[in-house]
Amino acid sequence: MLTIGSKNNHNKMSNAPKNYITWVFTDHYFKNGRGIGKFIGTLYGIFQVIYVPPIVLEEYYTGWMPIWPVIGTFIAVFGFLIGITLQPYGIYRKLKRMNWWDRINNELK
C-alpha cells in the first residue's frame, strides 16, 4: 500500500555502503591513485607521530632547543595526522547527506 508523503520505499535496495570503514577502504582509498596516496600519507602520519616526539623531546630536555620549535613540531605532526584522517570522514558525511548512492544518474556508478 502506498501512502502519500512516505519517503521510505522498501522495494528498492540502497546502494550505500554499510558504514564509513567499508566506504573508506573500498571506494575512497583503493579506487584510484589519489586514494592510494592518501592511504600511504595516513600510514606516514602514524609513523611520524610515533617516531618524531621522542627525538624532539630529547633535544629539548638536553637544552639544545627552545620551547617554541617543540610546540611547532607537535602542532605540525599531530595536525597532519588529524587532517589526513578526518578529511575522508568529511567527504563521507556530505555524500550521506546528499543521498549520493541512491541517486539514479551519478557518474560514479
Biopython code that builds the backbone (N, CA, C, O; Angstrom):
import numpy as np
from Bio.PDB.StructureBuilder import StructureBuilder

atoms = [
    (1, "MET", "N", (0.849, -1.172, 0.000)),
    (1, "MET", "CA", (0.000, 0.000, 0.000)),
    (1, "MET", "C", (0.891, 1.230, 0.000)),
    (1, "MET", "O", (1.817, 1.329, 0.805)),
    (2, "LEU", "N", (0.624, 2.142, -0.874)),
    (2, "LEU", "CA", (1.400, 3.365, -0.995)),
    (2, "LEU", "C", (0.723, 4.461, -0.195)),
    (2, "LEU", "O", (-0.462, 4.735, -0.381)),
    (3, "THR", "N", (1.470, 5.080, 0.686)),
    (3, "THR", "CA", (0.917, 6.180, 1.459)),
    (3, "THR", "C", (1.484, 7.480, 0.939)),
    (3, "THR", "O", (2.658, 7.549, 0.574)),
    (4, "ILE", "N", (0.672, 8.494, 0.904)),
    (4, "ILE", "CA", (1.098, 9.795, 0.393)),
    (4, "ILE", "C", (2.013, 10.441, 1.427)),
    (4, "ILE", "O", (1.718, 10.452, 2.622)),
    (5, "GLY", "N", (3.111, 10.971, 0.949)),
    (5, "GLY", "CA", (4.062, 11.636, 1.820)),
    (5, "GLY", "C", (5.101, 10.700, 2.419)),
    (5, "GLY", "O", (5.975, 11.150, 3.160)),
    (6, "SER", "N", (5.026, 9.434, 2.120)),
    (6, "SER", "CA", (6.000, 8.487, 2.650)),
    (6, "SER", "C", (7.277, 8.544, 1.818)),
    (6, "SER", "O", (7.232, 8.402, 0.596)),
    (7, "LYS", "N", (8.382, 8.745, 2.461)),
    (7, "LYS", "CA", (9.663, 8.812, 1.754)),
    (7, "LYS", "C", (10.372, 7.470, 1.724)),
    (7, "LYS", "O", (11.354, 7.313, 0.997)),
    (8, "ASN", "N", (9.910, 6.520, 2.477)),
    (8, "ASN", "CA", (10.560, 5.212, 2.532)),
    (8, "ASN", "C", (10.000, 4.313, 1.442)),
    (8, "ASN", "O", (8.804, 4.020, 1.417)),
    (9, "ASN", "N", (10.860, 3.886, 0.556)),
    (9, "ASN", "CA", (10.468, 2.940, -0.472)),
    (9, "ASN", "C", (11.208, 1.649, -0.178)),
    (9, "ASN", "O", (12.408, 1.554, -0.435)),
    (10, "HIS", "N", (10.522, 0.665, 0.351)),
    (10, "HIS", "CA", (11.168, -0.558, 0.799)),
    (10, "HIS", "C", (11.396, -1.558, -0.324)),
    (10, "HIS", "O", (12.035, -2.587, -0.104)),
    (11, "ASN", "N", (10.889, -1.281, -1.524)),
    (11, "ASN", "CA", (11.085, -2.193, -2.637)),
    (11, "ASN", "C", (12.473, -2.072, -3.246)),
    (11, "ASN", "O", (12.945, -3.000, -3.903)),
    (12, "LYS", "N", (13.127, -0.945, -3.035)),
    (12, "LYS", "CA", (14.437, -0.693, -3.614)),
    (12, "LYS", "C", (15.525, -0.952, -2.585)),
    (12, "LYS", "O", (15.396, -0.558, -1.426)),
    (13, "MET", "N", (16.589, -1.611, -3.004)),
    (13, "MET", "CA", (17.748, -1.794, -2.131)),
    (13, "MET", "C", (18.650, -0.571, -2.257)),
    (13, "MET", "O", (18.818, -0.031, -3.350)),
    (14, "SER", "N", (19.219, -0.142, -1.161)),
    (14, "SER", "CA", (20.116, 1.001, -1.187)),
    (14, "SER", "C", (21.496, 0.575, -1.669)),
    (14, "SER", "O", (21.980, -0.506, -1.333)),
    (15, "ASN", "N", (22.123, 1.440, -2.463)),
    (15, "ASN", "CA", (23.473, 1.184, -2.948)),
    (15, "ASN", "C", (24.535, 1.743, -2.011)),
    (15, "ASN", "O", (25.729, 1.626, -2.284)),
    (16, "ALA", "N", (24.114, 2.339, -0.924)),
    (16, "ALA", "CA", (25.056, 2.955, 0.008)),
    (16, "ALA", "C", (25.885, 1.878, 0.696)),
    (16, "ALA", "O", (25.377, 0.793, 0.979)),
    (17, "PRO", "N", (27.171, 2.170, 0.971)),
    (17, "PRO", "CA", (27.976, 1.219, 1.733)),
    (17, "PRO", "C", (27.434, 1.073, 3.150)),
    (17, "PRO", "O", (26.739, 1.953, 3.659)),
    (18, "LYS", "N", (27.761, -0.047, 3.772)),
    (18, "LYS", "CA", (27.209, -0.341, 5.092)),
    (18, "LYS", "C", (27.643, 0.669, 6.150)),
    (18, "LYS", "O", (26.835, 1.071, 6.988)),
    (19, "ASN", "N", (28.900, 1.077, 6.120)),
    (19, "ASN", "CA", (29.378, 2.027, 7.107)),
    (19, "ASN", "C", (30.587, 2.785, 6.554)),
    (19, "ASN", "O", (31.008, 2.569, 5.418)),
    (20, "TYR", "N", (31.127, 3.664, 7.371)),
    (20, "TYR", "CA", (32.248, 4.505, 6.949)),
    (20, "TYR", "C", (33.492, 3.684, 6.643)),
    (20, "TYR", "O", (34.168, 3.944, 5.648)),
    (21, "ILE", "N", (33.804, 2.709, 7.470)),
    (21, "ILE", "CA", (35.017, 1.908, 7.272)),
    (21, "ILE", "C", (34.955, 1.165, 5.947)),
    (21, "ILE", "O", (35.954, 1.103, 5.230)),
    (22, "THR", "N", (33.804, 0.601, 5.610)),
    (22, "THR", "CA", (33.647, -0.085, 4.333)),
    (22, "THR", "C", (33.869, 0.874, 3.178)),
    (22, "THR", "O", (34.567, 0.539, 2.221)),
    (23, "TRP", "N", (33.284, 2.063, 3.254)),
    (23, "TRP", "CA", (33.430, 3.040, 2.180)),
    (23, "TRP", "C", (34.872, 3.517, 2.027)),
    (23, "TRP", "O", (35.385, 3.602, 0.911)),
    (24, "VAL", "N", (35.524, 3.828, 3.146)),
    (24, "VAL", "CA", (36.852, 4.424, 3.057)),
    (24, "VAL", "C", (37.872, 3.435, 2.502)),
    (24, "VAL", "O", (38.788, 3.841, 1.787)),
    (25, "PHE", "N", (37.734, 2.150, 2.813)),
    (25, "PHE", "CA", (38.717, 1.192, 2.327)),
    (25, "PHE", "C", (38.372, 0.609, 0.965)),
    (25, "PHE", "O", (39.241, 0.014, 0.328)),
    (26, "THR", "N", (37.141, 0.756, 0.496)),
    (26, "THR", "CA", (36.820, 0.232, -0.833)),
    (26, "THR", "C", (36.765, 1.344, -1.870)),
    (26, "THR", "O", (37.506, 1.312, -2.852)),
    (27, "ASP", "N", (35.896, 2.324, -1.664)),
    (27, "ASP", "CA", (35.702, 3.362, -2.675)),
    (27, "ASP", "C", (36.699, 4.501, -2.579)),
    (27, "ASP", "O", (37.121, 5.030, -3.607)),
    (28, "HIS", "N", (37.080, 4.889, -1.389)),
    (28, "HIS", "CA", (37.892, 6.104, -1.260)),
    (28, "HIS", "C", (39.391, 5.843, -1.412)),
    (28, "HIS", "O", (40.052, 6.527, -2.193)),
    (29, "TYR", "N", (39.929, 4.890, -0.698)),
    (29, "TYR", "CA", (41.374, 4.693, -0.716)),
    (29, "TYR", "C", (41.862, 3.890, -1.920)),
    (29, "TYR", "O", (42.880, 4.248, -2.512)),
    (30, "PHE", "N", (41.185, 2.845, -2.290)),
    (30, "PHE", "CA", (41.749, 1.925, -3.268)),
    (30, "PHE", "C", (41.056, 1.965, -4.623)),
    (30, "PHE", "O", (41.148, 1.005, -5.387)),
    (31, "LYS", "N", (40.366, 3.055, -4.936)),
    (31, "LYS", "CA", (39.703, 3.176, -6.228)),
    (31, "LYS", "C", (40.608, 3.821, -7.272)),
    (31, "LYS", "O", (40.478, 3.524, -8.460)),
    (32, "ASN", "N", (41.525, 4.699, -6.854)),
    (32, "ASN", "CA", (42.408, 5.387, -7.804)),
    (32, "ASN", "C", (43.738, 5.719, -7.127)),
    (32, "ASN", "O", (43.934, 5.441, -5.945)),
    (33, "GLY", "N", (44.636, 6.314, -7.893)),
    (33, "GLY", "CA", (45.965, 6.631, -7.379)),
    (33, "GLY", "C", (45.964, 7.676, -6.284)),
    (33, "GLY", "O", (46.783, 7.607, -5.367)),
    (34, "ARG", "N", (45.062, 8.644, -6.358)),
    (34, "ARG", "CA", (44.996, 9.670, -5.325)),
    (34, "ARG", "C", (44.608, 9.061, -3.979)),
    (34, "ARG", "O", (45.148, 9.453, -2.944)),
    (35, "GLY", "N", (43.684, 8.115, -3.987)),
    (35, "GLY", "CA", (43.277, 7.451, -2.753)),
    (35, "GLY", "C", (44.397, 6.625, -2.155)),
    (35, "GLY", "O", (44.566, 6.593, -0.936)),
    (36, "ILE", "N", (45.165, 5.956, -3.004)),
    (36, "ILE", "CA", (46.308, 5.187, -2.502)),
    (36, "ILE", "C", (47.341, 6.126, -1.894)),
    (36, "ILE", "O", (47.970, 5.796, -0.888)),
    (37, "GLY", "N", (47.518, 7.291, -2.501)),
    (37, "GLY", "CA", (48.427, 8.291, -1.929)),
    (37, "GLY", "C", (47.965, 8.769, -0.559)),
    (37, "GLY", "O", (48.784, 8.979, 0.336)),
    (38, "LYS", "N", (46.651, 8.942, -0.393)),
    (38, "LYS", "CA", (46.115, 9.339, 0.917)),
    (38, "LYS", "C", (46.334, 8.239, 1.952)),
    (38, "LYS", "O", (46.646, 8.520, 3.110)),
    (39, "PHE", "N", (46.169, 6.998, 1.532)),
    (39, "PHE", "CA", (46.387, 5.883, 2.463)),
    (39, "PHE", "C", (47.855, 5.818, 2.885)),
    (39, "PHE", "O", (48.151, 5.621, 4.064)),
    (40, "ILE", "N", (48.770, 5.980, 1.938)),
    (40, "ILE", "CA", (50.196, 5.991, 2.261)),
    (40, "ILE", "C", (50.520, 7.188, 3.154)),
    (40, "ILE", "O", (51.326, 7.072, 4.077)),
    (41, "GLY", "N", (49.898, 8.333, 2.883)),
    (41, "GLY", "CA", (50.089, 9.503, 3.740)),
    (41, "GLY", "C", (49.596, 9.286, 5.154)),
    (41, "GLY", "O", (50.207, 9.770, 6.107)),
    (42, "THR", "N", (48.490, 8.560, 5.302)),
    (42, "THR", "CA", (47.982, 8.240, 6.635)),
    (42, "THR", "C", (48.952, 7.341, 7.390)),
    (42, "THR", "O", (49.217, 7.554, 8.573)),
    (43, "LEU", "N", (49.476, 6.338, 6.698)),
    (43, "LEU", "CA", (50.470, 5.474, 7.349)),
    (43, "LEU", "C", (51.725, 6.258, 7.720)),
    (43, "LEU", "O", (52.309, 6.032, 8.780)),
    (44, "TYR", "N", (52.143, 7.181, 6.848)),
    (44, "TYR", "CA", (53.301, 8.034, 7.139)),
    (44, "TYR", "C", (53.026, 8.922, 8.354)),
    (44, "TYR", "O", (53.910, 9.111, 9.190)),
    (45, "GLY", "N", (51.812, 9.469, 8.463)),
    (45, "GLY", "CA", (51.458, 10.297, 9.615)),
    (45, "GLY", "C", (51.484, 9.511, 10.915)),
    (45, "GLY", "O", (51.941, 10.015, 11.941)),
    (46, "ILE", "N", (50.997, 8.281, 10.873)),
    (46, "ILE", "CA", (51.050, 7.433, 12.073)),
    (46, "ILE", "C", (52.492, 7.153, 12.466)),
    (46, "ILE", "O", (52.839, 7.190, 13.646)),
    (47, "PHE", "N", (53.341, 6.869, 11.464)),
    (47, "PHE", "CA", (54.757, 6.633, 11.726)),
    (47, "PHE", "C", (55.413, 7.870, 12.344)),
    (47, "PHE", "O", (56.195, 7.746, 13.286)),
    (48, "GLN", "N", (55.105, 9.056, 11.826)),
    (48, "GLN", "CA", (55.709, 10.284, 12.341)),
    (48, "GLN", "C", (55.259, 10.581, 13.779)),
    (48, "GLN", "O", (56.053, 11.065, 14.586)),
    (49, "VAL", "N", (54.010, 10.298, 14.098)),
    (49, "VAL", "CA", (53.528, 10.527, 15.468)),
    (49, "VAL", "C", (54.261, 9.631, 16.456)),
    (49, "VAL", "O", (54.482, 10.023, 17.602)),
    (50, "ILE", "N", (54.636, 8.443, 16.027)),
    (50, "ILE", "CA", (55.365, 7.529, 16.906)),
    (50, "ILE", "C", (56.849, 7.873, 16.947)),
    (50, "ILE", "O", (57.473, 7.770, 18.004)),
    (51, "TYR", "N", (57.427, 8.278, 15.818)),
    (51, "TYR", "CA", (58.877, 8.433, 15.698)),
    (51, "TYR", "C", (59.392, 9.805, 16.137)),
    (51, "TYR", "O", (60.435, 9.873, 16.787)),
    (52, "VAL", "N", (58.713, 10.881, 15.812)),
    (52, "VAL", "CA", (59.252, 12.236, 15.995)),
    (52, "VAL", "C", (59.239, 12.738, 17.442)),
    (52, "VAL", "O", (60.259, 13.278, 17.872)),
    (53, "PRO", "N", (58.169, 12.602, 18.224)),
    (53, "PRO", "CA", (58.158, 13.225, 19.556)),
    (53, "PRO", "C", (59.316, 12.834, 20.475)),
    (53, "PRO", "O", (59.852, 13.721, 21.140)),
    (54, "PRO", "N", (59.740, 11.570, 20.560)),
    (54, "PRO", "CA", (60.874, 11.290, 21.452)),
    (54, "PRO", "C", (62.159, 12.002, 21.037)),
    (54, "PRO", "O", (62.926, 12.434, 21.898)),
    (55, "ILE", "N", (62.405, 12.130, 19.748)),
    (55, "ILE", "CA", (63.621, 12.806, 19.280)),
    (55, "ILE", "C", (63.571, 14.287, 19.631)),
    (55, "ILE", "O", (64.552, 14.841, 20.127)),
    (56, "VAL", "N", (62.440, 14.929, 19.379)),
    (56, "VAL", "CA", (62.301, 16.357, 19.670)),
    (56, "VAL", "C", (62.375, 16.610, 21.169)),
    (56, "VAL", "O", (63.028, 17.558, 21.605)),
    (57, "LEU", "N", (61.717, 15.776, 21.959)),
    (57, "LEU", "CA", (61.758, 15.973, 23.407)),
    (57, "LEU", "C", (63.153, 15.715, 23.974)),
    (57, "LEU", "O", (63.546, 16.363, 24.944)),
    (58, "GLU", "N", (63.901, 14.793, 23.396)),
    (58, "GLU", "CA", (65.275, 14.570, 23.848)),
    (58, "GLU", "C", (66.140, 15.808, 23.609)),
    (58, "GLU", "O", (66.936, 16.191, 24.465)),
    (59, "GLU", "N", (65.977, 16.427, 22.443)),
    (59, "GLU", "CA", (66.728, 17.664, 22.175)),
    (59, "GLU", "C", (66.303, 18.774, 23.129)),
    (59, "GLU", "O", (67.140, 19.564, 23.565)),
    (60, "TYR", "N", (65.030, 18.842, 23.456)),
    (60, "TYR", "CA", (64.549, 19.872, 24.367)),
    (60, "TYR", "C", (65.070, 19.641, 25.781)),
    (60, "TYR", "O", (65.483, 20.586, 26.452)),
    (61, "TYR", "N", (65.052, 18.389, 26.236)),
    (61, "TYR", "CA", (65.488, 18.084, 27.601)),
    (61, "TYR", "C", (66.981, 18.309, 27.793)),
    (61, "TYR", "O", (67.414, 18.651, 28.893)),
    (62, "THR", "N", (67.778, 18.124, 26.741)),
    (62, "THR", "CA", (69.220, 18.338, 26.875)),
    (62, "THR", "C", (69.601, 19.805, 26.747)),
    (62, "THR", "O", (70.769, 20.154, 26.916)),
    (63, "GLY", "N", (68.632, 20.674, 26.448)),
    (63, "GLY", "CA", (68.898, 22.098, 26.428)),
    (63, "GLY", "C", (69.321, 22.644, 25.084)),
    (63, "GLY", "O", (69.776, 23.786, 25.021)),
    (64, "TRP", "N", (69.195, 21.894, 24.008)),
    (64, "TRP", "CA", (69.634, 22.343, 22.698)),
    (64, "TRP", "C", (68.526, 23.020, 21.899)),
    (64, "TRP", "O", (68.779, 23.522, 20.804)),
    (65, "MET", "N", (67.319, 23.043, 22.420)),
    (65, "MET", "CA", (66.203, 23.568, 21.643)),
    (65, "MET", "C", (65.272, 24.363, 22.545)),
    (65, "MET", "O", (64.943, 23.902, 23.638)),
    (66, "PRO", "N", (64.833, 25.556, 22.113)),
    (66, "PRO", "CA", (63.830, 26.293, 22.892)),
    (66, "PRO", "C", (62.441, 25.640, 22.764)),
    (66, "PRO", "O", (62.253, 24.710, 21.980)),
    (67, "ILE", "N", (61.491, 26.136, 23.534)),
    (67, "ILE", "CA", (60.168, 25.503, 23.595)),
    (67, "ILE", "C", (59.344, 25.735, 22.329)),
    (67, "ILE", "O", (58.554, 24.866, 21.959)),
    (68, "TRP", "N", (59.500, 26.874, 21.654)),
    (68, "TRP", "CA", (58.646, 27.194, 20.503)),
    (68, "TRP", "C", (58.801, 26.207, 19.341)),
    (68, "TRP", "O", (57.788, 25.815, 18.763)),
    (69, "PRO", "N", (59.990, 25.794, 18.977)),
    (69, "PRO", "CA", (60.082, 24.756, 17.935)),
    (69, "PRO", "C", (59.483, 23.410, 18.368)),
    (69, "PRO", "O", (58.986, 22.656, 17.531)),
    (70, "VAL", "N", (59.529, 23.115, 19.656)),
    (70, "VAL", "CA", (58.920, 21.880, 20.153)),
    (70, "VAL", "C", (57.404, 21.942, 19.970)),
    (70, "VAL", "O", (56.790, 20.990, 19.488)),
    (71, "ILE", "N", (56.810, 23.062, 20.357)),
    (71, "ILE", "CA", (55.364, 23.233, 20.199)),
    (71, "ILE", "C", (54.994, 23.195, 18.716)),
    (71, "ILE", "O", (54.007, 22.560, 18.343)),
    (72, "GLY", "N", (55.769, 23.861, 17.874)),
    (72, "GLY", "CA", (55.503, 23.854, 16.435)),
    (72, "GLY", "C", (55.604, 22.469, 15.824)),
    (72, "GLY", "O", (54.822, 22.113, 14.943)),
    (73, "THR", "N", (56.563, 21.694, 16.288)),
    (73, "THR", "CA", (56.710, 20.324, 15.788)),
    (73, "THR", "C", (55.501, 19.479, 16.148)),
    (73, "THR", "O", (54.986, 18.738, 15.310)),
    (74, "PHE", "N", (55.043, 19.585, 17.392)),
    (74, "PHE", "CA", (53.872, 18.804, 17.801)),
    (74, "PHE", "C", (52.619, 19.235, 17.044)),
    (74, "PHE", "O", (51.815, 18.388, 16.655)),
    (75, "ILE", "N", (52.442, 20.546, 16.828)),
    (75, "ILE", "CA", (51.288, 21.014, 16.056)),
    (75, "ILE", "C", (51.355, 20.487, 14.629)),
    (75, "ILE", "O", (50.339, 20.055, 14.085)),
    (76, "ALA", "N", (52.531, 20.515, 14.016)),
    (76, "ALA", "CA", (52.664, 20.051, 12.634)),
    (76, "ALA", "C", (52.422, 18.554, 12.508)),
    (76, "ALA", "O", (51.691, 18.117, 11.620)),
    (77, "VAL", "N", (53.023, 17.774, 13.379)),
    (77, "VAL", "CA", (52.920, 16.314, 13.268)),
    (77, "VAL", "C", (51.499, 15.835, 13.568)),
    (77, "VAL", "O", (50.927, 15.066, 12.795)),
    (78, "PHE", "N", (50.936, 16.281, 14.677)),
    (78, "PHE", "CA", (49.595, 15.838, 15.033)),
    (78, "PHE", "C", (48.534, 16.481, 14.147)),
    (78, "PHE", "O", (47.514, 15.853, 13.863)),
    (79, "GLY", "N", (48.750, 17.712, 13.706)),
    (79, "GLY", "CA", (47.813, 18.362, 12.787)),
    (79, "GLY", "C", (47.746, 17.646, 11.453)),
    (79, "GLY", "O", (46.665, 17.486, 10.886)),
    (80, "PHE", "N", (48.901, 17.209, 10.943)),
    (80, "PHE", "CA", (48.922, 16.450, 9.694)),
    (80, "PHE", "C", (48.128, 15.160, 9.836)),
    (80, "PHE", "O", (47.306, 14.842, 8.976)),
    (81, "LEU", "N", (48.361, 14.422, 10.901)),
    (81, "LEU", "CA", (47.666, 13.149, 11.086)),
    (81, "LEU", "C", (46.165, 13.342, 11.267)),
    (81, "LEU", "O", (45.372, 12.604, 10.682)),
    (82, "ILE", "N", (45.770, 14.320, 12.065)),
    (82, "ILE", "CA", (44.342, 14.567, 12.278)),
    (82, "ILE", "C", (43.679, 15.018, 10.982)),
    (82, "ILE", "O", (42.572, 14.581, 10.668)),
    (83, "GLY", "N", (44.344, 15.886, 10.230)),
    (83, "GLY", "CA", (43.771, 16.378, 8.979)),
    (83, "GLY", "C", (43.613, 15.300, 7.935)),
    (83, "GLY", "O", (42.559, 15.202, 7.306)),
    (84, "ILE", "N", (44.635, 14.487, 7.734)),
    (84, "ILE", "CA", (44.561, 13.460, 6.696)),
    (84, "ILE", "C", (43.640, 12.317, 7.109)),
    (84, "ILE", "O", (43.170, 11.570, 6.250)),
    (85, "THR", "N", (43.372, 12.166, 8.396)),
    (85, "THR", "CA", (42.447, 11.137, 8.860)),
    (85, "THR", "C", (41.002, 11.606, 8.782)),
    (85, "THR", "O", (40.127, 10.827, 8.405)),
    (86, "LEU", "N", (40.732, 12.855, 9.128)),
    (86, "LEU", "CA", (39.358, 13.347, 9.158)),
    (86, "LEU", "C", (38.846, 13.829, 7.805)),
    (86, "LEU", "O", (37.634, 13.977, 7.644)),
    (87, "GLN", "N", (39.708, 14.079, 6.831)),
    (87, "GLN", "CA", (39.273, 14.554, 5.522)),
    (87, "GLN", "C", (38.344, 13.563, 4.826)),
    (87, "GLN", "O", (37.316, 13.991, 4.302)),
    (88, "PRO", "N", (38.648, 12.258, 4.788)),
    (88, "PRO", "CA", (37.683, 11.335, 4.170)),
    (88, "PRO", "C", (36.357, 11.258, 4.934)),
    (88, "PRO", "O", (35.310, 11.040, 4.323)),
    (89, "TYR", "N", (36.385, 11.431, 6.241)),
    (89, "TYR", "CA", (35.141, 11.387, 7.015)),
    (89, "TYR", "C", (34.225, 12.543, 6.641)),
    (89, "TYR", "O", (33.007, 12.376, 6.569)),
    (90, "GLY", "N", (34.808, 13.715, 6.402)),
    (90, "GLY", "CA", (34.005, 14.851, 5.959)),
    (90, "GLY", "C", (33.369, 14.606, 4.600)),
    (90, "GLY", "O", (32.217, 14.976, 4.375)),
    (91, "ILE", "N", (34.111, 13.988, 3.700)),
    (91, "ILE", "CA", (33.557, 13.640, 2.385)),
    (91, "ILE", "C", (32.414, 12.649, 2.546)),
    (91, "ILE", "O", (31.366, 12.809, 1.919)),
    (92, "TYR", "N", (32.598, 11.634, 3.372)),
    (92, "TYR", "CA", (31.573, 10.607, 3.579)),
    (92, "TYR", "C", (30.294, 11.215, 4.159)),
    (92, "TYR", "O", (29.196, 10.870, 3.724)),
    (93, "ARG", "N", (30.425, 12.109, 5.128)),
    (93, "ARG", "CA", (29.250, 12.743, 5.723)),
    (93, "ARG", "C", (28.461, 13.533, 4.687)),
    (93, "ARG", "O", (27.232, 13.482, 4.666)),
    (94, "LYS", "N", (29.177, 14.272, 3.817)),
    (94, "LYS", "CA", (28.485, 15.051, 2.789)),
    (94, "LYS", "C", (27.799, 14.145, 1.773)),
    (94, "LYS", "O", (26.693, 14.448, 1.326)),
    (95, "LEU", "N", (28.440, 13.039, 1.404)),
    (95, "LEU", "CA", (27.816, 12.117, 0.461)),
    (95, "LEU", "C", (26.573, 11.471, 1.063)),
    (95, "LEU", "O", (25.576, 11.283, 0.365)),
    (96, "LYS", "N", (26.620, 11.130, 2.354)),
    (96, "LYS", "CA", (25.443, 10.564, 3.016)),
    (96, "LYS", "C", (24.312, 11.589, 3.079)),
    (96, "LYS", "O", (23.149, 11.253, 2.858)),
    (97, "ARG", "N", (24.656, 12.827, 3.379)),
    (97, "ARG", "CA", (23.653, 13.877, 3.478)),
    (97, "ARG", "C", (22.988, 14.141, 2.128)),
    (97, "ARG", "O", (21.792, 14.423, 2.060)),
    (98, "MET", "N", (23.777, 14.046, 1.056)),
    (98, "MET", "CA", (23.238, 14.253, -0.290)),
    (98, "MET", "C", (22.493, 13.028, -0.812)),
    (98, "MET", "O", (21.866, 13.100, -1.869)),
    (99, "ASN", "N", (22.547, 11.915, -0.102)),
    (99, "ASN", "CA", (21.942, 10.659, -0.542)),
    (99, "ASN", "C", (22.555, 10.232, -1.882)),
    (99, "ASN", "O", (21.846, 9.826, -2.803)),
    (100, "TRP", "N", (23.868, 10.332, -1.967)),
    (100, "TRP", "CA", (24.613, 10.151, -3.213)),
    (100, "TRP", "C", (24.439, 8.767, -3.821)),
    (100, "TRP", "O", (24.290, 8.655, -5.037)),
    (101, "TRP", "N", (24.453, 7.739, -3.037)),
    (101, "TRP", "CA", (24.439, 6.378, -3.561)),
    (101, "TRP", "C", (23.067, 5.955, -4.072)),
    (101, "TRP", "O", (22.965, 5.005, -4.847)),
    (102, "ASP", "N", (22.031, 6.634, -3.657)),
    (102, "ASP", "CA", (20.690, 6.273, -4.106)),
    (102, "ASP", "C", (20.190, 7.127, -5.277)),
    (102, "ASP", "O", (19.058, 6.940, -5.724)),
    (103, "ARG", "N", (20.988, 8.037, -5.772)),
    (103, "ARG", "CA", (20.594, 8.831, -6.939)),
    (103, "ARG", "C", (20.695, 7.973, -8.197)),
    (103, "ARG", "O", (21.503, 7.046, -8.262)),
    (104, "ILE", "N", (19.891, 8.280, -9.171)),
    (104, "ILE", "CA", (19.842, 7.474, -10.388)),
    (104, "ILE", "C", (21.021, 7.765, -11.295)),
    (104, "ILE", "O", (21.686, 6.837, -11.755)),
    (105, "ASN", "N", (21.294, 9.026, -11.562)),
    (105, "ASN", "CA", (22.319, 9.392, -12.546)),
    (105, "ASN", "C", (23.506, 10.071, -11.880)),
    (105, "ASN", "O", (23.641, 11.291, -11.975)),
    (106, "ASN", "N", (24.345, 9.340, -11.229)),
    (106, "ASN", "CA", (25.604, 9.919, -10.787)),
    (106, "ASN", "C", (26.735, 9.206, -11.520)),
    (106, "ASN", "O", (26.601, 8.047, -11.913)),
    (107, "GLU", "N", (27.829, 9.897, -11.694)),
    (107, "GLU", "CA", (28.881, 9.382, -12.562)),
    (107, "GLU", "C", (29.797, 8.354, -11.907)),
    (107, "GLU", "O", (30.702, 7.853, -12.574)),
    (108, "LEU", "N", (29.610, 8.025, -10.659)),
    (108, "LEU", "CA", (30.489, 7.053, -10.020)),
    (108, "LEU", "C", (29.932, 5.640, -10.021)),
    (108, "LEU", "O", (30.591, 4.730, -9.518)),
    (109, "LYS", "N", (28.750, 5.425, -10.562)),
    (109, "LYS", "CA", (28.183, 4.075, -10.589)),
    (109, "LYS", "C", (28.705, 3.289, -11.745)),
    (109, "LYS", "O", (28.332, 2.129, -11.921)),
]
sb = StructureBuilder()
sb.init_structure("model")
sb.init_model(0)
sb.init_chain("A")
sb.init_seg("    ")
for serial, (resi, resn, name, xyz) in enumerate(atoms, 1):
    if name == "N":
        sb.init_residue(resn, " ", resi, " ")
    sb.init_atom(name, np.array(xyz, "f"), 0.0, 1.0, " ", f" {name:<3s}", serial, name[0])
structure = sb.get_structure()
